[in-house]
């Protein structure tokens, strides 16, 4: 059996509390407080389902208590009903502005209290149920976006004769570098989710260039460089924050700190921080991975090249973080190994 809802009754006069308890105790669990300070402590500790709050109390009145409760993330959603002898329009407006959901005037009529409490608990439960449904649907939509990004990221890698493990490693390197750069957990997670789309534009590059085993000539290289712009066009302008980041990464991860990159020759901090991070992660993993057209470089050789490009191809600060935490980078690489077969 579900536990009865918990009501917090707050009034500086014990006789008023006794009347309210008598009206509600058959259907609800009751906590009570004789002043505002005690009410705040009980609300924080027990998180009641509803609060009946007297307005006229010494030291801290009901309006002040209500405002404090509504500023606290733990208690702000608790419905509050003011119980007061002051029934002027100004008082009601002030109470509603403070965050109360209703007003009950004294003298207390038990049947009125019972009806108001029942109504507002029902409304609060409906709101909680709706919030839960929206949260579940939002999570479902977010997970669908993640799945689509991973599928498209793998599609680009298959076309390019690389493995799906490449995009996984680039994502993990990128998250690690971002957190050490000082980017928030939220944005670092979005970066990790968006990074697998960095080469989605390769879908639009013809196979004889994309899969060529030898060096590309100048004309072929120009065509290959188009994959960054194509990736941005494929992803387009999206409302999803994650897909917006994916668009930026696809477009900018080949821009260089010194302005010699592509597709737009952006320079320094003109390049989004996510583009600068994925640039380092992508190059390191590409160099240390075996492909049909090349053998894998040693991690030390790849590290030295990235360090040599500090302030040229790569953001100096990102390179410093990469170098200072190189053992952790290697641990990430070793945790996500390619399959034996090269696709």
C-alpha positions as semicolon CSV with decimal commas, in nm:
position;residue;x (nm);y (nm);z (nm)
1;X;0,000;0,000;0,000
2;X;0,126;0,347;-0,090
3;X;0,232;0,563;0,202
4;X;-0,002;0,851;0,288
5;X;0,105;1,198;0,165
6;X;0,297;1,408;0,415
7;X;0,160;1,750;0,513
8;X;0,369;2,010;0,696
9;X;0,154;2,244;0,912
10;X;0,315;2,571;1,019
11;X;0,155;2,810;1,269
12;X;0,282;2,991;1,578
13;X;-0,041;2,911;1,768
14;X;-0,063;2,548;1,881
15;X;-0,445;2,553;1,890
16;X;-0,456;2,627;1,516
17;X;-0,217;2,341;1,450
18;X;-0,438;2,107;1,652
19;X;-0,743;2,201;1,443
20;X;-0,559;2,136;1,117
21;X;-0,418;1,806;1,242
22;X;-0,764;1,692;1,349
23;X;-0,901;1,774;1,004
24;X;-0,625;1,590;0,815
25;X;-0,482;1,308;1,028
26;X;-0,714;1,036;0,894
27;X;-0,586;1,074;0,538
28;X;-0,238;1,219;0,575
29;X;0,083;1,200;0,774
30;X;0,145;1,527;0,958
31;X;0,454;1,721;1,066
32;X;0,421;2,059;1,233
33;X;0,633;2,362;1,317
34;X;0,564;2,660;1,547
35;X;0,792;2,904;1,361
36;X;0,942;2,974;1,021
37;X;1,295;2,857;1,101
38;X;1,172;2,515;1,217
39;X;0,945;2,493;0,913
40;X;1,240;2,543;0,676
41;X;1,439;2,273;0,853
42;X;1,152;2,022;0,840
43;X;1,077;2,099;0,476
44;X;1,440;2,039;0,379
45;X;1,459;1,718;0,582
46;X;1,126;1,552;0,496
47;X;1,032;1,714;0,161
48;X;0,656;1,715;0,238
49;X;0,395;1,676;-0,033
50;X;0,220;2,000;0,071
51;X;0,265;2,281;0,326
52;X;-0,008;2,467;0,514
53;X;0,163;2,790;0,613
54;X;0,045;3,063;0,850
55;X;0,123;3,418;0,734
56;X;0,138;3,618;1,057
57;X;0,425;3,472;1,260
58;X;0,694;3,646;1,469
59;X;1,056;3,673;1,353
60;X;0,987;3,526;1,007
61;X;0,646;3,560;0,848
62;X;0,485;3,319;0,604
63;X;0,569;3,526;0,296
64;X;0,939;3,515;0,385
65;X;0,927;3,140;0,452
66;X;0,753;3,080;0,120
67;X;1,007;3,285;-0,075
68;X;1,297;3,094;0,081
69;X;1,134;2,758;0,003
70;X;1,077;2,861;-0,359
71;X;1,443;2,957;-0,403
72;X;1,564;2,616;-0,286
73;X;1,595;2,347;-0,555
74;X;1,490;2,079;-0,304
75;X;1,170;2,248;-0,187
76;X;1,067;2,482;-0,469
77;X;0,807;2,246;-0,616
78;X;0,620;2,178;-0,289
79;X;0,269;2,331;-0,313
80;X;0,209;2,589;-0,037
81;X;-0,132;2,698;0,089
82;X;-0,140;3,006;0,310
83;X;-0,368;2,988;0,615
84;X;-0,436;3,334;0,756
85;X;-0,686;3,569;0,920
86;X;-0,584;3,841;0,672
87;X;-0,803;3,796;0,369
88;X;-0,749;4,123;0,182
89;X;-0,688;4,121;-0,192
90;X;-0,339;4,267;-0,143
91;X;-0,241;3,982;0,089
92;X;-0,366;3,722;-0,156
93;X;-0,174;3,882;-0,444
94;X;0,141;3,899;-0,233
95;X;0,103;3,534;-0,135
96;X;0,053;3,416;-0,491
97;X;0,353;3,620;-0,607
98;X;0,560;3,456;-0,333
99;X;0,473;3,118;-0,483
100;X;0,166;2,995;-0,295
101;X;-0,097;2,796;-0,482
102;X;-0,397;2,891;-0,267
103;X;-0,530;3,081;0,036
104;X;-0,745;2,954;0,326
105;X;-0,886;3,212;0,564
106;X;-0,935;3,173;0,937
107;X;-1,137;3,068;1,128
108;X;-1,048;2,726;0,994
109;X;-1,331;2,519;0,847
110;X;-1,216;2,153;0,837
111;X;-1,414;2,056;0,526
112;X;-1,265;2,350;0,333
113;X;-0,912;2,253;0,440
114;X;-0,972;1,890;0,339
115;X;-1,107;1,991;-0,002
116;X;-0,827;2,238;-0,080
117;X;-0,553;1,997;0,030
118;X;-0,701;1,711;-0,176
119;X;-0,733;1,931;-0,484
120;X;-0,379;2,064;-0,475
121;X;-0,222;1,726;-0,402
122;X;-0,406;1,587;-0,705
123;X;-0,281;1,873;-0,922
124;X;0,073;1,830;-0,791
125;X;0,063;1,457;-0,866
126;X;-0,062;1,523;-1,219
127;X;0,221;1,770;-1,271
128;X;0,479;1,520;-1,142
129;X;0,339;1,250;-1,371
130;X;0,348;1,484;-1,670
131;X;0,705;1,590;-1,586
132;X;0,809;1,224;-1,565
133;X;0,652;1,147;-1,903
134;X;0,817;1,447;-2,067
135;X;1,153;1,355;-1,913
136;X;1,122;0,997;-2,040
137;X;1,028;1,111;-2,390
138;X;1,312;1,364;-2,392
139;X;1,559;1,093;-2,289
140;X;1,420;0,860;-2,555
141;X;1,463;1,130;-2,820
142;X;1,817;1,206;-2,699
143;X;1,913;0,838;-2,712
144;X;1,773;0,817;-3,064
145;X;1,990;1,111;-3,168
146;X;2,294;0,939;-3,018
147;X;2,217;0,618;-3,208
148;X;2,178;0,807;-3,536
149;X;2,507;0,990;-3,483
150;X;2,691;0,665;-3,408
151;X;2,541;0,490;-3,708
152;X;2,630;0,773;-3,946
153;X;2,976;0,800;-3,793
154;X;3,038;0,431;-3,853
155;X;2,901;0,463;-4,207
156;X;3,163;0,726;-4,286
157;X;3,440;0,510;-4,141
158;X;3,336;0,203;-4,340
159;X;3,342;0,404;-4,661
160;X;3,688;0,530;-4,572
161;X;3,827;0,181;-4,502
162;X;3,864;0,263;-4,134
163;X;3,713;0,086;-3,836
164;X;3,431;0,193;-3,610
165;X;3,682;0,185;-3,325
166;X;3,846;0,497;-3,469
167;X;3,541;0,713;-3,399
168;X;3,507;0,561;-3,051
169;X;3,865;0,647;-2,964
170;X;3,842;0,998;-3,107
171;X;3,530;1,053;-2,897
172;X;3,699;0,932;-2,577
173;X;4,019;1,130;-2,642
174;X;3,809;1,439;-2,708
175;X;3,612;1,407;-2,386
176;X;3,931;1,358;-2,185
177;X;4,104;1,659;-2,340
178;X;3,793;1,874;-2,295
179;X;3,761;1,798;-1,923
180;X;4,128;1,876;-1,867
181;X;4,088;2,197;-2,063
182;X;3,820;2,300;-1,812
183;X;3,507;2,238;-2,015
184;X;3,203;2,136;-1,809
185;X;3,091;1,774;-1,770
186;X;2,776;1,854;-1,970
187;X;2,961;2,000;-2,268
188;X;3,232;1,733;-2,255
189;X;2,961;1,468;-2,277
190;X;2,804;1,643;-2,577
191;X;3,147;1,662;-2,739
192;X;3,198;1,290;-2,688
193;X;2,860;1,218;-2,845
194;X;2,911;1,455;-3,139
195;X;3,275;1,372;-3,222
196;X;3,198;1,047;-3,413
197;X;3,043;1,265;-3,687
198;X;3,368;1,448;-3,762
199;X;3,425;1,275;-4,097
200;X;3,064;1,226;-4,207
201;X;3,138;1,439;-4,514
202;X;3,354;1,161;-4,658
203;X;3,030;0,999;-4,766
204;X;3,026;1,262;-5,042
205;X;3,380;1,194;-5,168
206;X;3,424;0,961;-5,466
207;X;3,573;0,620;-5,386
208;X;3,869;0,638;-5,626
209;X;4,002;0,933;-5,425
210;X;3,885;0,830;-5,082
211;X;4,033;0,480;-5,110
212;X;4,344;0,560;-5,308
213;X;4,644;0,379;-5,157
214;X;4,906;0,622;-5,280
215;X;4,952;0,992;-5,218
216;X;4,685;1,222;-5,354
217;X;4,781;1,475;-5,620
218;X;4,687;1,840;-5,576
219;X;4,355;1,811;-5,758
220;X;4,258;1,503;-5,560
221;X;4,362;1,670;-5,237
222;X;4,136;1,965;-5,313
223;X;3,844;1,729;-5,364
224;X;3,926;1,545;-5,039
225;X;3,930;1,873;-4,850
226;X;3,569;1,924;-4,948
227;X;3,460;1,657;-4,697
228;X;3,464;1,912;-4,413
229;X;3,225;2,143;-4,596
230;X;3,011;1,849;-4,712
231;X;2,987;1,722;-4,355
232;X;2,860;2,060;-4,241
233;X;2,599;2,060;-4,519
234;X;2,484;1,705;-4,439
235;X;2,426;1,792;-4,075
236;X;2,287;2,135;-4,155
237;X;2,125;2,369;-3,904
238;X;1,964;2,165;-3,627
239;X;1,779;2,254;-3,308
240;X;1,953;1,976;-3,114
241;X;2,252;2,109;-2,920
242;X;2,440;1,786;-2,984
243;X;2,384;1,804;-3,361
244;X;2,486;2,169;-3,363
245;X;2,817;2,065;-3,209
246;X;2,848;1,780;-3,459
247;X;2,810;2,032;-3,742
248;X;3,082;2,254;-3,597
249;X;3,319;1,960;-3,549
250;X;3,262;1,822;-3,899
251;X;3,330;2,165;-4,048
252;X;3,624;2,281;-3,836
253;X;3,834;1,982;-3,729
254;X;4,075;2,039;-4,020
255;X;4,122;2,410;-3,952
256;X;4,473;2,495;-3,827
257;X;4,574;2,720;-3,540
258;X;4,799;2,918;-3,779
259;X;4,525;2,965;-4,037
260;X;4,661;2,720;-4,295
261;X;4,381;2,463;-4,260
262;X;4,056;2,413;-4,446
263;X;3,780;2,466;-4,552
264;X;3,778;2,835;-4,449
265;X;4,128;2,910;-4,322
266;X;4,010;2,996;-3,972
267;X;4,283;3,093;-3,727
268;X;4,342;3,062;-3,353
269;X;4,032;3,105;-3,142
270;X;3,823;3,168;-3,452
271;X;3,812;2,788;-3,451
272;X;3,558;2,651;-3,204
273;X;3,723;2,479;-2,908
274;X;3,553;2,152;-3,005
275;X;3,709;2,170;-3,350
276;X;4,053;2,233;-3,197
277;X;4,016;1,940;-2,957
278;X;3,893;1,690;-3,217
279;X;4,176;1,798;-3,449
280;X;4,435;1,665;-3,204
281;X;4,235;1,353;-3,118
282;X;4,169;1,266;-3,483
283;X;4,527;1,310;-3,603
284;X;4,673;1,110;-3,317
285;X;4,439;0,819;-3,374
286;X;4,476;0,828;-3,752
287;X;4,855;0,819;-3,723
288;X;4,861;0,532;-3,473
289;X;4,607;0,317;-3,660
290;X;4,680;0,071;-3,939
291;X;4,509;0,137;-4,269
292;X;4,522;-0,042;-4,607
293;X;4,746;0,237;-4,738
294;X;4,984;0,266;-4,441
295;X;5,124;0,099;-4,131
296;X;5,047;0,233;-3,786
297;X;5,294;0,479;-3,638
298;X;5,431;0,421;-3,290
299;X;5,254;0,628;-3,023
300;X;5,583;0,804;-2,949
301;X;5,631;0,909;-3,312
302;X;5,272;1,034;-3,334
303;X;5,310;1,222;-3,005
304;X;5,629;1,391;-3,127
305;X;5,462;1,505;-3,448
306;X;5,170;1,657;-3,260
307;X;5,409;1,836;-3,024
308;X;5,606;1,966;-3,325
309;X;5,283;2,116;-3,461
310;X;5,212;2,307;-3,140
311;X;5,108;2,658;-3,237
312;X;5,104;2,564;-3,605
313;X;4,842;2,301;-3,682
314;X;4,721;2,263;-3,325
315;X;4,609;2,481;-3,035
316;X;4,913;2,511;-2,803
317;X;4,706;2,461;-2,488
318;X;4,543;2,144;-2,622
319;X;4,883;2,006;-2,721
320;X;5,018;2,079;-2,371
321;X;4,726;1,893;-2,214
322;X;4,778;1,605;-2,457
323;X;5,150;1,584;-2,377
324;X;5,113;1,621;-2,000
325;X;4,850;1,347;-1,987
326;X;4,998;1,119;-2,250
327;X;4,984;0,808;-2,032
328;X;4,608;0,854;-1,992
329;X;4,573;0,896;-2,369
330;X;4,755;0,566;-2,417
331;X;4,528;0,399;-2,161
332;X;4,225;0,512;-2,361
333;X;4,382;0,381;-2,682
334;X;4,459;0,043;-2,526
335;X;4,106;0,012;-2,389
336;X;3,951;0,039;-2,738
337;X;4,145;-0,191;-2,971
338;X;4,075;-0,246;-3,338
339;X;3,961;-0,586;-3,458
340;X;4,229;-0,786;-3,635
341;X;4,068;-0,742;-3,976
342;X;4,100;-0,407;-4,151
343;X;3,774;-0,304;-4,311
